Amino acid sequence: MTPEIENLRQKIDSIEDSLISILNERAKYVLEIGKIKKAQGLPIADSKREEIILKRVAEKNPGPMSNEFMVDVFKKIIDESIKLESKS
């Protein structure tokens, strides 16, 4: 393996570490929202909010990842968030 590839892979590893941290930080806020929703008797799922998130993701995506891919990723994040909120 070349040093150039190794260097680039180390950068990818660092970005992946950041993604893990950011997603878990997001999840902490999701849990707090779940507690508030439960206390106020609000539904966990919010289809309007989901639409807003997915639209924003597609609008803000500069590429090179496709909008379809990014939206799919965020759909998975939203699904997991709903599961977390349901447990809070």
N, CA, C and O atoms as a GROMACS GRO file, in nm:
protein
  352
    1MET      N    1   0.085  -0.118   0.000
    1MET     CA    2   0.000   0.000   0.000
    1MET      C    3   0.090   0.125   0.000
    1MET      O    4   0.192   0.130   0.069
    2THR      N    5   0.050   0.222  -0.076
    2THR     CA    6   0.134   0.342  -0.086
    2THR      C    7   0.109   0.433   0.034
    2THR      O    8   0.002   0.429   0.095
    3PRO      N    9   0.208   0.515   0.068
    3PRO     CA   10   0.190   0.611   0.177
    3PRO      C   11   0.074   0.708   0.149
    3PRO      O   12   0.005   0.751   0.241
    4GLU      N   13   0.055   0.741   0.025
    4GLU     CA   14  -0.054   0.834  -0.012
    4GLU      C   15  -0.191   0.771   0.020
    4GLU      O   16  -0.279   0.837   0.076
    5ILE      N   17  -0.207   0.644  -0.016
    5ILE     CA   18  -0.332   0.575   0.015
    5ILE      C   19  -0.350   0.563   0.166
    5ILE      O   20  -0.459   0.586   0.218
    6GLU      N   21  -0.245   0.527   0.235
    6GLU     CA   22  -0.252   0.513   0.381
    6GLU      C   23  -0.292   0.646   0.446
    6GLU      O   24  -0.374   0.649   0.538
    7ASN      N   25  -0.235   0.754   0.399
    7ASN     CA   26  -0.267   0.887   0.451
    7ASN      C   27  -0.415   0.920   0.427
    7ASN      O   28  -0.483   0.969   0.517
    8LEU      N   29  -0.462   0.893   0.308
    8LEU     CA   30  -0.603   0.920   0.277
    8LEU      C   31  -0.696   0.832   0.360
    8LEU      O   32  -0.802   0.878   0.404
    9ARG      N   33  -0.658   0.708   0.381
    9ARG     CA   34  -0.740   0.619   0.464
    9ARG      C   35  -0.743   0.666   0.609
    9ARG      O   36  -0.846   0.652   0.676
   10GLN      N   37  -0.634   0.720   0.658
   10GLN     CA   38  -0.633   0.775   0.794
   10GLN      C   39  -0.729   0.894   0.803
   10GLN      O   40  -0.797   0.912   0.904
   11LYS      N   41  -0.734   0.974   0.699
   11LYS     CA   42  -0.829   1.086   0.697
   11LYS      C   43  -0.972   1.035   0.697
   11LYS      O   44  -1.058   1.091   0.765
   12ILE      N   45  -0.998   0.930   0.620
   12ILE     CA   46  -1.131   0.870   0.618
   12ILE      C   47  -1.167   0.816   0.756
   12ILE      O   48  -1.279   0.836   0.804
   13ASP      N   49  -1.072   0.748   0.821
   13ASP     CA   50  -1.096   0.696   0.957
   13ASP      C   51  -1.133   0.809   1.053
   13ASP      O   52  -1.224   0.794   1.134
   14SER      N   53  -1.064   0.920   1.042
   14SER     CA   54  -1.092   1.034   1.129
   14SER      C   55  -1.233   1.089   1.104
   14SER      O   56  -1.305   1.123   1.198
   15ILE      N   57  -1.270   1.097   0.978
   15ILE     CA   58  -1.405   1.145   0.944
   15ILE      C   59  -1.510   1.048   0.997
   15ILE      O   60  -1.612   1.090   1.050
   16GLU      N   61  -1.484   0.919   0.984
   16GLU     CA   62  -1.578   0.819   1.037
   16GLU      C   63  -1.592   0.831   1.188
   16GLU      O   64  -1.702   0.819   1.241
   17ASP      N   65  -1.482   0.854   1.257
   17ASP     CA   66  -1.488   0.876   1.402
   17ASP      C   67  -1.575   0.997   1.434
   17ASP      O   68  -1.654   0.994   1.529
   18SER      N   69  -1.561   1.103   1.356
   18SER     CA   70  -1.642   1.223   1.376
   18SER      C   71  -1.790   1.194   1.350
   18SER      O   72  -1.876   1.241   1.425
   19LEU      N   73  -1.820   1.118   1.246
   19LEU     CA   74  -1.958   1.083   1.216
   19LEU      C   75  -2.021   1.005   1.332
   19LEU      O   76  -2.136   1.031   1.369
   20ILE      N   77  -1.947   0.911   1.387
   20ILE     CA   78  -1.998   0.833   1.500
   20ILE      C   79  -2.031   0.926   1.617
   20ILE      O   80  -2.137   0.914   1.678
   21SER      N   81  -1.941   1.016   1.647
   21SER     CA   82  -1.961   1.109   1.757
   21SER      C   83  -2.081   1.201   1.730
   21SER      O   84  -2.164   1.222   1.819
   22ILE      N   85  -2.090   1.254   1.611
   22ILE     CA   86  -2.199   1.346   1.576
   22ILE      C   87  -2.334   1.275   1.580
   22ILE      O   88  -2.432   1.331   1.630
   23LEU      N   89  -2.341   1.153   1.528
   23LEU     CA   90  -2.467   1.079   1.530
   23LEU      C   91  -2.511   1.047   1.672
   23LEU      O   92  -2.630   1.052   1.702
   24ASN      N   93  -2.416   1.015   1.758
   24ASN     CA   94  -2.452   0.989   1.897
   24ASN      C   95  -2.491   1.117   1.971
   24ASN      O   96  -2.578   1.114   2.058
   25GLU      N   97  -2.430   1.228   1.937
   25GLU     CA   98  -2.471   1.356   1.994
   25GLU      C   99  -2.614   1.389   1.951
   25GLU      O  100  -2.695   1.434   2.032
   26ARG      N  101  -2.645   1.366   1.823
   26ARG     CA  102  -2.780   1.388   1.772
   26ARG      C  103  -2.879   1.300   1.848
   26ARG      O  104  -2.988   1.345   1.884
   27ALA      N  105  -2.839   1.175   1.874
   27ALA     CA  106  -2.927   1.081   1.944
   27ALA      C  107  -2.960   1.129   2.085
   27ALA      O  108  -3.070   1.106   2.134
   28LYS      N  109  -2.866   1.196   2.150
   28LYS     CA  110  -2.893   1.248   2.285
   28LYS      C  111  -3.006   1.351   2.281
   28LYS      O  112  -3.091   1.353   2.370
   29TYR      N  113  -3.006   1.436   2.179
   29TYR     CA  114  -3.114   1.534   2.165
   29TYR      C  115  -3.246   1.465   2.131
   29TYR      O  116  -3.352   1.506   2.178
   30VAL      N  117  -3.238   1.361   2.049
   30VAL     CA  118  -3.357   1.283   2.015
   30VAL      C  119  -3.420   1.226   2.143
   30VAL      O  120  -3.542   1.230   2.160
   31LEU      N  121  -3.337   1.172   2.231
   31LEU     CA  122  -3.389   1.117   2.356
   31LEU      C  123  -3.457   1.225   2.441
   31LEU      O  124  -3.562   1.199   2.501
   32GLU      N  125  -3.400   1.342   2.445
   32GLU     CA  126  -3.461   1.453   2.520
   32GLU      C  127  -3.596   1.492   2.458
   32GLU      O  128  -3.692   1.515   2.531
   33ILE      N  129  -3.601   1.498   2.326
   33ILE     CA  130  -3.727   1.530   2.258
   33ILE      C  131  -3.831   1.422   2.289
   33ILE      O  132  -3.948   1.452   2.311
   34GLY      N  133  -3.788   1.295   2.289
   34GLY     CA  134  -3.879   1.186   2.321
   34GLY      C  135  -3.940   1.200   2.459
   34GLY      O  136  -4.059   1.174   2.477
   35LYS      N  137  -3.860   1.241   2.557
   35LYS     CA  138  -3.911   1.262   2.693
   35LYS      C  139  -4.016   1.373   2.695
   35LYS      O  140  -4.120   1.361   2.760
   36ILE      N  141  -3.987   1.481   2.624
   36ILE     CA  142  -4.082   1.594   2.620
   36ILE      C  143  -4.212   1.552   2.552
   36ILE      O  144  -4.321   1.582   2.600
   37LYS      N  145  -4.200   1.482   2.439
   37LYS     CA  146  -4.319   1.436   2.367
   37LYS      C  147  -4.403   1.345   2.456
   37LYS      O  148  -4.525   1.357   2.460
   38LYS      N  149  -4.337   1.253   2.527
   38LYS     CA  150  -4.409   1.161   2.614
   38LYS      C  151  -4.481   1.238   2.724
   38LYS      O  152  -4.598   1.211   2.754
   39ALA      N  153  -4.412   1.334   2.785
   39ALA     CA  154  -4.472   1.413   2.894
   39ALA      C  155  -4.591   1.495   2.845
   39ALA      O  156  -4.686   1.518   2.920
   40GLN      N  157  -4.585   1.538   2.719
   40GLN     CA  158  -4.694   1.621   2.665
   40GLN      C  159  -4.796   1.541   2.586
   40GLN      O  160  -4.891   1.597   2.531
   41GLY      N  161  -4.778   1.410   2.582
   41GLY     CA  162  -4.873   1.326   2.511
   41GLY      C  163  -4.869   1.342   2.360
   41GLY      O  164  -4.969   1.319   2.292
   42LEU      N  165  -4.755   1.382   2.308
   42LEU     CA  166  -4.742   1.402   2.164
   42LEU      C  167  -4.697   1.273   2.096
   42LEU      O  168  -4.630   1.190   2.157
   43PRO      N  169  -4.734   1.256   1.969
   43PRO     CA  170  -4.690   1.137   1.897
   43PRO      C  171  -4.539   1.141   1.872
   43PRO      O  172  -4.480   1.248   1.858
   44ILE      N  173  -4.478   1.023   1.867
   44ILE     CA  174  -4.334   1.014   1.844
   44ILE      C  175  -4.301   1.052   1.701
   44ILE      O  176  -4.216   1.138   1.677
   45ALA      N  177  -4.367   0.988   1.606
   45ALA     CA  178  -4.339   1.015   1.464
   45ALA      C  179  -4.405   1.146   1.422
   45ALA      O  180  -4.516   1.177   1.464
   46ASP      N  181  -4.335   1.221   1.338
   46ASP     CA  182  -4.385   1.349   1.288
   46ASP      C  183  -4.352   1.355   1.139
   46ASP      O  184  -4.242   1.396   1.100
   47SER      N  185  -4.448   1.314   1.057
   47SER     CA  186  -4.422   1.302   0.913
   47SER      C  187  -4.387   1.436   0.849
   47SER      O  188  -4.308   1.441   0.755
   48LYS      N  189  -4.444   1.545   0.898
   48LYS     CA  190  -4.409   1.677   0.843
   48LYS      C  191  -4.263   1.710   0.870
   48LYS      O  192  -4.192   1.759   0.782
   49ARG      N  193  -4.219   1.684   0.992
   49ARG     CA  194  -4.078   1.708   1.028
   49ARG      C  195  -3.986   1.620   0.944
   49ARG      O  196  -3.881   1.666   0.899
   50GLU      N  197  -4.025   1.496   0.923
   50GLU     CA  198  -3.944   1.405   0.840
   50GLU      C  199  -3.931   1.459   0.698
   50GLU      O  200  -3.822   1.458   0.641
   51GLU      N  201  -4.041   1.506   0.642
   51GLU     CA  202  -4.039   1.564   0.507
   51GLU      C  203  -3.945   1.684   0.500
   51GLU      O  204  -3.868   1.699   0.405
   52ILE      N  205  -3.951   1.768   0.601
   52ILE     CA  206  -3.866   1.888   0.606
   52ILE      C  207  -3.719   1.847   0.610
   52ILE      O  208  -3.636   1.904   0.538
   53ILE      N  209  -3.687   1.749   0.694
   53ILE     CA  210  -3.548   1.704   0.705
   53ILE      C  211  -3.499   1.649   0.572
   53ILE      O  212  -3.391   1.686   0.526
   54LEU      N  213  -3.577   1.562   0.509
   54LEU     CA  214  -3.534   1.499   0.385
   54LEU      C  215  -3.522   1.600   0.271
   54LEU      O  216  -3.432   1.590   0.187
   55LYS      N  217  -3.611   1.696   0.268
   55LYS     CA  218  -3.603   1.801   0.166
   55LYS      C  219  -3.477   1.885   0.188
   55LYS      O  220  -3.405   1.917   0.094
   56ARG      N  221  -3.451   1.920   0.314
   56ARG     CA  222  -3.333   2.000   0.346
   56ARG      C  223  -3.205   1.925   0.311
   56ARG      O  224  -3.110   1.984   0.260
   57VAL      N  225  -3.201   1.796   0.339
   57VAL     CA  226  -3.084   1.714   0.307
   57VAL      C  227  -3.057   1.720   0.156
   57VAL      O  228  -2.943   1.743   0.114
   58ALA      N  229  -3.160   1.701   0.077
   58ALA     CA  230  -3.144   1.703  -0.069
   58ALA      C  231  -3.100   1.840  -0.118
   58ALA      O  232  -3.018   1.850  -0.209
   59GLU      N  233  -3.154   1.946  -0.058
   59GLU     CA  234  -3.118   2.082  -0.101
   59GLU      C  235  -2.976   2.119  -0.062
   59GLU      O  236  -2.907   2.190  -0.136
   60LYS      N  237  -2.930   2.073   0.053
   60LYS     CA  238  -2.798   2.111   0.104
   60LYS      C  239  -2.685   2.021   0.055
   60LYS      O  240  -2.568   2.053   0.075
   61ASN      N  241  -2.719   1.909  -0.008
   61ASN     CA  242  -2.617   1.814  -0.051
   61ASN      C  243  -2.540   1.869  -0.171
   61ASN      O  244  -2.596   1.885  -0.279
   62PRO      N  245  -2.410   1.898  -0.152
   62PRO     CA  246  -2.331   1.953  -0.262
   62PRO      C  247  -2.272   1.844  -0.353
   62PRO      O  248  -2.213   1.875  -0.457
   63GLY      N  249  -2.288   1.716  -0.313
   63GLY     CA  250  -2.227   1.608  -0.390
   63GLY      C  251  -2.083   1.590  -0.346
   63GLY      O  252  -2.034   1.672  -0.268
   64PRO      N  253  -2.015   1.490  -0.389
   64PRO     CA  254  -2.049   1.403  -0.500
   64PRO      C  255  -2.146   1.291  -0.466
   64PRO      O  256  -2.190   1.220  -0.556
   65MET      N  257  -2.180   1.271  -0.339
   65MET     CA  258  -2.281   1.171  -0.306
   65MET      C  259  -2.415   1.216  -0.364
   65MET      O  260  -2.449   1.334  -0.362
   66SER      N  261  -2.491   1.119  -0.417
   66SER     CA  262  -2.621   1.152  -0.478
   66SER      C  263  -2.723   1.191  -0.372
   66SER      O  264  -2.713   1.151  -0.256
   67ASN      N  265  -2.820   1.270  -0.413
   67ASN     CA  266  -2.928   1.306  -0.322
   67ASN      C  267  -3.004   1.182  -0.277
   67ASN      O  268  -3.044   1.173  -0.161
   68GLU      N  269  -3.022   1.087  -0.367
   68GLU     CA  270  -3.092   0.963  -0.332
   68GLU      C  271  -3.021   0.891  -0.218
   68GLU      O  272  -3.085   0.846  -0.123
   69PHE      N  273  -2.891   0.880  -0.228
   69PHE     CA  274  -2.813   0.815  -0.122
   69PHE      C  275  -2.826   0.891   0.009
   69PHE      O  276  -2.852   0.832   0.114
   70MET      N  277  -2.808   1.023   0.004
   70MET     CA  278  -2.814   1.103   0.126
   70MET      C  279  -2.951   1.094   0.192
   70MET      O  280  -2.961   1.084   0.314
   71VAL      N  281  -3.056   1.099   0.112
   71VAL     CA  282  -3.191   1.087   0.166
   71VAL      C  283  -3.210   0.950   0.229
   71VAL      O  284  -3.271   0.939   0.335
   72ASP      N  285  -3.160   0.845   0.164
   72ASP     CA  286  -3.169   0.710   0.221
   72ASP      C  287  -3.098   0.702   0.356
   72ASP      O  288  -3.149   0.641   0.450
   73VAL      N  289  -2.981   0.762   0.366
   73VAL     CA  290  -2.906   0.762   0.492
   73VAL      C  291  -2.988   0.831   0.601
   73VAL      O  292  -3.000   0.780   0.712
   74PHE      N  293  -3.046   0.946   0.568
   74PHE     CA  294  -3.123   1.019   0.669
   74PHE      C  295  -3.254   0.949   0.703
   74PHE      O  296  -3.303   0.963   0.814
   75LYS      N  297  -3.310   0.875   0.609
   75LYS     CA  298  -3.428   0.795   0.642
   75LYS      C  299  -3.392   0.692   0.750
   75LYS      O  300  -3.469   0.669   0.843
   76LYS      N  301  -3.275   0.630   0.736
   76LYS     CA  302  -3.230   0.534   0.837
   76LYS      C  303  -3.206   0.604   0.972
   76LYS      O  304  -3.241   0.551   1.077
   77ILE      N  305  -3.148   0.723   0.967
   77ILE     CA  306  -3.126   0.799   1.091
   77ILE      C  307  -3.259   0.833   1.156
   77ILE      O  308  -3.273   0.821   1.278
   78ILE      N  309  -3.355   0.874   1.077
   78ILE     CA  310  -3.488   0.907   1.130
   78ILE      C  311  -3.554   0.783   1.190
   78ILE      O  312  -3.611   0.790   1.298
   79ASP      N  313  -3.546   0.670   1.119
   79ASP     CA  314  -3.604   0.545   1.172
   79ASP      C  315  -3.544   0.509   1.308
   79ASP      O  316  -3.616   0.472   1.400
   80GLU      N  317  -3.413   0.520   1.318
   80GLU     CA  318  -3.347   0.489   1.445
   80GLU      C  319  -3.387   0.590   1.552
   80GLU      O  320  -3.402   0.555   1.669
   81SER      N  321  -3.404   0.715   1.513
   81SER     CA  322  -3.445   0.819   1.608
   81SER      C  323  -3.584   0.790   1.664
   81SER      O  324  -3.609   0.808   1.783
   82ILE      N  325  -3.672   0.745   1.578
   82ILE     CA  326  -3.809   0.710   1.624
   82ILE      C  327  -3.801   0.595   1.725
   82ILE      O  328  -3.870   0.596   1.826
   83LYS      N  329  -3.716   0.497   1.696
   83LYS     CA  330  -3.699   0.386   1.791
   83LYS      C  331  -3.647   0.437   1.926
   83LYS      O  332  -3.696   0.395   2.031
   84LEU      N  333  -3.549   0.527   1.922
   84LEU     CA  334  -3.493   0.582   2.045
   84LEU      C  335  -3.598   0.662   2.122
   84LEU      O  336  -3.612   0.647   2.244
   85GLU      N  337  -3.673   0.746   2.050
   85GLU     CA  338  -3.776   0.827   2.117
   85GLU      C  339  -3.880   0.739   2.181
   85GLU      O  340  -3.931   0.771   2.288
   86SER      N  341  -3.913   0.629   2.118
   86SER     CA  342  -4.014   0.538   2.172
   86SER      C  343  -3.969   0.476   2.303
   86SER      O  344  -4.052   0.442   2.387
   87LYS      N  345  -3.838   0.462   2.321
   87LYS     CA  346  -3.783   0.401   2.443
   87LYS      C  347  -3.766   0.502   2.556
   87LYS      O  348  -3.751   0.463   2.671
   88SER      N  349  -3.767   0.632   2.523
   88SER     CA  350  -3.737   0.732   2.627
   88SER      C  351  -3.854   0.757   2.719
   88SER      O  352  -3.844   0.838   2.811
   0.00000   0.00000   0.00000
